[in-house]
């Protein structure tokens, strides 16, 4: 095998057929293995995926489900020189892997390369912000980057050097954690101009999406990634480059200032004016930054959710990220997906 394409999925019946088909087409020029890592889907994801000649492996205990588990489960059964991680709601551009492998073959100091991410369902606040970030963020334009959010093609030899692909304890930021570990070992990461994936994200109400993340534990991911990096070579990279950590600290400082002001004894009228001014200042800043009051309000809500999730995330029980993930093989691929 030259290449493994991992597809992580949980209840992705709407897009899983297109996702698998795109992986087969993109991997056709190479000796390619395709692995669907399912986290206990209860819809028709497995039924649909079973129609394709791919490996299907499913998490043995769905209670252990997390984004980090899904990605590591796919890598756990991978083989070959390169590994690409694809979400079950993404379509892989059929030309990207050829360009990515050509880039890595010509640049041995790079551990991985990503491409451009196209958000196809920017209908709610979450994905409108993501779309803007992918268009303008410094980590999403071509050149050297400090992360490969949205997927990338990785050298398996580089992953072996850092011990594992994805920290199975993480409920988010697993791609940034991997990037930080690789950078701490002296590897480089790049993003090229080619479109890599088309992402069909959630279309539910943005605040409903935030609520689901709170219930699933995703809101504690900032604390989880900080704890996982403690006393590790990549700790400084996490603290320096992950803006969500900075935002959470800012929120806690903001709340502390408001609490202190309310406890101080001085002119009540001045106190009210000061408290109201400080209380609405983050909203004004974010609304100006997002050029929209509604997007600013959503960003502030997201900052609050992440800040309150920081503490429980820091103290969440961890397992060794190198420990094998218990899984069940549902189907095994019979042939290499390669053009004749």
C-alpha positions as CSV (number, residue, x, y, z in Angstrom):
1,X,0.0,0.0,0.0
2,X,1.1,3.5,-0.8
3,X,-1.8,5.3,0.8
4,X,-4.6,4.9,3.3
5,X,-7.6,7.2,3.3
6,X,-9.4,7.1,6.6
7,X,-13.0,8.3,6.9
8,X,-14.4,8.9,10.3
9,X,-18.2,8.9,10.7
10,X,-21.0,9.0,13.1
11,X,-24.6,9.1,11.6
12,X,-23.5,10.4,8.2
13,X,-26.0,8.6,6.0
14,X,-26.7,11.8,4.1
15,X,-23.2,12.2,2.7
16,X,-21.3,8.9,3.3
17,X,-21.8,7.5,-0.1
18,X,-20.4,10.6,-1.8
19,X,-17.6,10.7,0.7
20,X,-16.5,7.1,0.0
21,X,-16.9,7.5,-3.7
22,X,-14.7,10.6,-3.7
23,X,-12.0,8.7,-1.7
24,X,-12.1,5.9,-4.2
25,X,-11.7,8.2,-7.1
26,X,-9.0,10.4,-5.5
27,X,-7.0,7.3,-4.5
28,X,-7.4,5.6,-7.9
29,X,-3.9,6.5,-9.2
30,X,-2.3,4.8,-6.2
31,X,-2.3,1.6,-4.2
32,X,-5.0,2.7,-1.8
33,X,-6.7,1.3,1.2
34,X,-9.9,3.0,2.4
35,X,-11.0,2.6,6.0
36,X,-14.3,3.8,7.4
37,X,-14.0,4.3,11.1
38,X,-17.5,4.4,12.5
39,X,-18.2,5.6,16.1
40,X,-21.4,3.6,16.5
41,X,-23.8,5.1,14.0
42,X,-27.5,4.4,14.5
43,X,-28.7,5.5,11.1
44,X,-28.0,3.8,7.7
45,X,-24.3,4.8,7.5
46,X,-23.0,1.3,7.8
47,X,-25.6,-0.1,5.5
48,X,-24.7,2.4,2.8
49,X,-20.9,2.0,3.3
50,X,-21.2,-1.8,3.1
51,X,-22.0,-1.5,-0.6
52,X,-18.4,-0.3,-1.3
53,X,-15.2,-2.4,-1.3
54,X,-13.6,-0.8,1.7
55,X,-12.6,-1.7,5.2
56,X,-15.3,-0.9,7.8
57,X,-14.3,-0.9,11.5
58,X,-16.6,0.2,14.3
59,X,-15.9,1.4,17.8
60,X,-16.6,-1.4,20.2
61,X,-18.2,0.9,22.8
62,X,-20.0,3.9,21.5
63,X,-19.7,5.6,24.9
64,X,-16.0,6.1,24.1
65,X,-16.9,8.1,21.0
66,X,-15.0,11.4,20.3
67,X,-13.5,13.1,17.3
68,X,-10.0,12.1,18.5
69,X,-11.1,8.4,18.8
70,X,-12.6,8.4,15.3
71,X,-9.4,9.7,13.7
72,X,-7.1,7.5,15.7
73,X,-9.2,4.4,15.0
74,X,-8.8,4.9,11.3
75,X,-5.1,5.4,11.6
76,X,-4.8,2.4,13.9
77,X,-5.6,0.0,11.0
78,X,-3.8,2.1,8.2
79,X,-0.8,1.0,6.1
80,X,1.4,2.6,3.5
81,X,3.6,5.7,3.2
82,X,0.8,8.3,3.5
83,X,-2.4,8.7,5.4
84,X,-5.3,11.1,4.7
85,X,-8.0,11.8,7.2
86,X,-11.5,12.6,5.8
87,X,-14.7,13.3,7.6
88,X,-17.9,11.5,6.6
89,X,-19.5,14.8,5.6
90,X,-16.7,15.8,3.3
91,X,-16.0,15.1,-0.4
92,X,-12.3,14.7,-1.3
93,X,-11.3,16.5,-4.5
94,X,-10.2,13.9,-7.0
95,X,-7.0,15.8,-8.0
96,X,-5.8,16.8,-4.5
97,X,-3.9,13.6,-3.5
98,X,-1.8,13.6,-6.7
99,X,-0.7,17.2,-6.0
100,X,-0.1,16.5,-2.3
101,X,2.0,13.4,-2.8
102,X,4.0,15.3,-5.5
103,X,4.6,18.1,-2.9
104,X,5.7,15.7,-0.1
105,X,8.0,13.8,-2.5
106,X,9.8,17.0,-3.4
107,X,9.9,18.4,0.2
108,X,11.2,15.9,2.6
109,X,11.2,18.4,5.6
110,X,7.4,18.5,5.5
111,X,5.3,16.0,7.6
112,X,2.0,16.9,5.9
113,X,0.3,19.1,3.4
114,X,-3.3,20.3,3.2
115,X,-5.3,22.1,0.7
116,X,-8.2,24.6,0.6
117,X,-11.4,23.8,2.4
118,X,-14.7,24.8,0.8
119,X,-17.7,25.1,3.2
120,X,-20.8,24.1,1.3
121,X,-23.4,24.8,4.0
122,X,-22.5,28.2,5.4
123,X,-26.2,28.7,6.5
124,X,-25.7,29.2,10.2
125,X,-23.4,31.4,12.3
126,X,-21.0,28.6,13.1
127,X,-20.2,27.8,9.4
128,X,-20.4,31.3,8.2
129,X,-17.6,32.1,10.6
130,X,-15.7,29.0,9.6
131,X,-16.0,29.9,5.9
132,X,-14.6,33.4,6.6
133,X,-11.8,31.9,8.6
134,X,-10.9,29.5,5.8
135,X,-10.9,32.4,3.4
136,X,-8.7,34.8,5.4
137,X,-7.0,33.0,8.3
138,X,-3.2,32.8,8.1
139,X,-3.3,29.1,8.8
140,X,-5.6,28.5,5.8
141,X,-3.8,30.3,3.0
142,X,-1.1,28.7,0.9
143,X,2.4,28.4,2.5
144,X,3.8,27.2,5.7
145,X,1.1,26.8,8.4
146,X,0.9,25.8,12.1
147,X,-2.1,23.5,11.6
148,X,-4.1,21.6,9.0
149,X,-7.7,22.0,10.1
150,X,-10.0,20.4,7.6
151,X,-7.7,17.5,6.8
152,X,-4.3,16.9,5.2
153,X,-2.1,14.2,3.8
154,X,0.5,12.9,6.3
155,X,3.7,10.9,6.1
156,X,3.2,7.8,8.3
157,X,6.9,8.0,9.2
158,X,6.3,11.4,10.7
159,X,3.3,10.1,12.7
160,X,5.4,7.2,14.0
161,X,7.9,9.7,15.3
162,X,5.3,11.5,17.4
163,X,3.7,8.3,18.7
164,X,0.1,8.4,17.4
165,X,-2.1,10.2,14.9
166,X,-4.9,11.6,17.1
167,X,-5.2,11.9,20.8
168,X,-8.3,9.8,21.6
169,X,-9.0,11.9,24.7
170,X,-9.8,15.0,22.7
171,X,-13.3,16.1,21.8
172,X,-12.0,18.8,19.4
173,X,-8.7,20.3,18.3
174,X,-7.2,16.9,17.5
175,X,-5.7,18.2,14.2
176,X,-4.1,21.1,16.0
177,X,-2.7,18.8,18.7
178,X,-1.1,16.6,16.0
179,X,0.3,19.7,14.2
180,X,1.9,20.9,17.5
181,X,3.5,17.6,18.2
182,X,4.9,17.4,14.7
183,X,6.2,21.0,14.8
184,X,7.9,20.3,18.2
185,X,9.9,17.6,16.5
186,X,11.1,19.9,13.8
187,X,8.7,19.0,11.0
188,X,7.0,21.5,8.8
189,X,3.4,21.7,7.6
190,X,2.2,23.4,4.4
191,X,-1.1,24.3,2.7
192,X,-1.3,24.5,-1.1
193,X,-3.7,26.3,-3.3
194,X,-5.5,23.2,-4.6
195,X,-8.9,22.5,-3.3
196,X,-8.8,19.5,-1.0
197,X,-12.3,19.0,0.4
198,X,-15.9,20.2,0.1
199,X,-17.4,20.2,3.6
200,X,-21.1,19.8,4.2
201,X,-21.5,20.8,7.8
202,X,-24.4,21.0,10.2
203,X,-27.4,23.0,9.1
204,X,-29.1,23.1,12.5
205,X,-29.5,26.3,14.5
206,X,-26.1,27.5,15.7
207,X,-27.2,27.7,19.3
208,X,-28.6,24.2,19.1
209,X,-25.2,23.1,17.8
210,X,-23.5,24.7,20.8
211,X,-25.9,22.9,23.1
212,X,-25.1,19.6,21.5
213,X,-21.4,20.3,22.0
214,X,-21.9,21.0,25.6
215,X,-23.8,17.7,26.1
216,X,-21.2,15.7,24.2
217,X,-18.3,17.1,26.1
218,X,-16.8,19.0,23.1
219,X,-16.9,22.3,25.1
220,X,-14.2,20.9,27.4
221,X,-11.8,20.3,24.6
222,X,-9.7,23.4,25.4
223,X,-8.9,22.0,28.8
224,X,-8.3,18.5,27.4
225,X,-5.7,19.7,24.9
226,X,-3.9,21.8,27.5
227,X,-3.8,19.0,30.0
228,X,-2.6,16.5,27.3
229,X,0.3,18.8,26.5
230,X,1.4,19.5,30.1
231,X,5.2,18.8,30.5
232,X,5.4,17.8,26.8
233,X,7.6,19.4,24.1
234,X,4.6,20.8,22.3
235,X,3.0,22.6,25.3
236,X,4.4,26.1,24.3
237,X,3.1,25.7,20.8
238,X,-0.4,24.9,22.1
239,X,-0.4,27.9,24.5
240,X,1.1,30.3,22.0
241,X,-0.9,29.3,18.9
242,X,-4.3,28.1,20.0
243,X,-6.4,31.2,20.1
244,X,-9.2,29.4,22.0
245,X,-7.0,29.2,25.1
246,X,-6.3,32.9,24.9
247,X,-10.0,33.6,24.5
248,X,-10.9,31.5,27.5
249,X,-8.4,33.3,29.7
250,X,-9.8,36.7,28.4
251,X,-13.3,35.6,29.3
252,X,-12.3,34.6,32.8
253,X,-10.5,37.9,33.4
254,X,-13.5,39.8,32.0
255,X,-15.9,38.0,34.4
256,X,-13.5,38.5,37.4
257,X,-13.4,42.3,36.6
258,X,-17.2,42.4,36.6
259,X,-17.4,40.5,39.9
260,X,-14.9,42.8,41.5
261,X,-16.6,45.9,40.3
262,X,-20.0,44.7,41.7
263,X,-18.4,44.1,45.1
264,X,-16.7,47.5,45.4
265,X,-18.4,50.2,47.4
266,X,-18.7,53.5,45.4
267,X,-21.3,55.6,43.7
268,X,-24.0,53.2,42.4
269,X,-24.7,55.2,39.3
270,X,-21.0,55.2,38.2
271,X,-20.9,51.5,39.1
272,X,-23.8,50.7,36.8
273,X,-22.3,52.6,34.0
274,X,-18.9,51.0,34.4
275,X,-20.4,47.5,34.7
276,X,-22.6,47.9,31.6
277,X,-19.7,49.3,29.6
278,X,-17.4,46.4,30.5
279,X,-20.2,43.9,30.1
280,X,-21.1,44.9,26.5
281,X,-17.5,45.7,25.4
282,X,-16.8,42.1,24.2
283,X,-20.0,42.0,22.1
284,X,-19.1,45.3,20.5
285,X,-15.6,44.1,19.7
286,X,-16.8,40.8,18.2
287,X,-19.6,42.4,16.3
288,X,-17.1,44.8,14.8
289,X,-14.7,42.0,14.0
290,X,-17.4,39.8,12.4
291,X,-19.1,42.8,10.8
292,X,-22.4,41.5,12.1
293,X,-24.2,41.8,15.4
294,X,-25.7,38.3,15.2
295,X,-22.3,36.7,14.4
296,X,-20.7,38.8,17.2
297,X,-23.3,37.5,19.7
298,X,-22.8,34.0,18.6
299,X,-19.0,34.3,18.9
300,X,-19.3,35.7,22.4
301,X,-21.6,32.8,23.3
302,X,-19.1,30.4,21.9
303,X,-16.3,32.1,23.9
304,X,-18.3,31.7,27.1
305,X,-19.1,28.1,26.4
306,X,-15.5,27.3,25.8
307,X,-14.3,29.2,28.9
308,X,-16.7,27.4,31.2
309,X,-15.6,24.1,29.6
310,X,-11.9,24.8,30.3
311,X,-12.0,23.7,33.9
312,X,-13.8,20.4,33.6
313,X,-11.7,19.6,30.5
314,X,-8.5,20.1,32.5
315,X,-9.7,17.5,35.0
316,X,-11.3,15.0,32.7
317,X,-10.0,11.4,33.1
318,X,-7.5,10.5,30.4
319,X,-6.3,7.2,28.9
320,X,-2.9,6.8,27.3
321,X,-3.3,8.2,23.7
322,X,-1.1,5.4,22.5
323,X,-3.4,2.7,23.9
324,X,-5.2,0.5,21.3
325,X,-8.8,1.4,20.6
326,X,-11.2,-1.5,21.0
327,X,-13.1,-2.0,17.7
328,X,-15.0,-4.6,15.6
329,X,-14.2,-5.3,12.0
330,X,-17.5,-5.3,10.0
331,X,-16.0,-5.6,6.5
332,X,-12.6,-5.9,4.9
333,X,-11.5,-4.5,1.6
334,X,-10.9,-7.1,-1.1
335,X,-8.9,-5.2,-3.7
336,X,-6.6,-2.2,-4.0
337,X,-8.4,0.9,-5.3
338,X,-6.0,1.5,-8.2
339,X,-6.5,2.3,-11.8
340,X,-5.4,-0.4,-14.2
